[in-house]
Amino acid sequence: MPKILQVDGFKFYFWPREGGEPPHIHVKKGNGNAKFWLIPEIKEKYSYGFTVR
């Protein structure tokens, strides 16, 4: 899993071969985990373990 960036404990990474899914990025911090589609616009696919803040 190539890590792209780490900021304030948030790790941004991607998997280079995830089948036929559109381009997206994963975000992780502690127990939190999220996935965001990047095309055609940035959109949250899922988010677990993060607070609204």
C-alpha positions in Angstrom: 0.0 0.0 0.0 1.8 3.1 -1.2 1.4 6.0 1.3 1.0 9.3 -0.4 0.9 11.7 2.5 0.8 11.8 6.3 -0.6 14.9 8.0 -1.5 15.2 11.8 -1.8 11.4 12.0 -4.0 11.0 8.9 -2.5 8.6 6.4 -3.5 8.9 2.8 -2.8 5.9 0.6 -4.0 3.9 -2.4 -3.8 0.3 -3.7 -2.5 0.3 -7.3 -4.6 -2.7 -8.5 -8.1 -2.6 -7.0 -10.0 -4.1 -9.8 -12.5 -2.0 -11.8 -13.2 0.7 -9.2 -12.9 4.3 -10.2 -9.8 6.2 -9.0 -10.0 6.7 -5.2 -7.9 7.3 -2.1 -8.0 5.7 1.4 -7.6 7.7 4.6 -6.7 6.2 8.0 -6.1 7.5 11.5 -6.3 5.4 14.6 -9.5 3.3 14.3 -10.9 5.5 11.6 -11.0 4.4 7.9 -12.5 6.1 4.9 -12.5 5.9 1.1 -13.1 8.8 -1.3 -13.8 8.6 -5.0 -11.8 11.1 -7.0 -13.6 11.0 -10.3 -15.9 12.5 -11.6 -15.9 14.5 -8.4 -14.6 13.9 -4.9 -17.2 11.9 -3.0 -17.2 9.9 0.2 -17.7 6.2 -0.4 -17.5 5.2 3.2 -16.2 6.5 6.6 -16.0 4.5 9.8 -14.5 5.5 13.2 -14.1 9.3 12.5 -16.0 12.0 14.4 -17.7 14.8 12.5 -15.1 17.2 13.9 
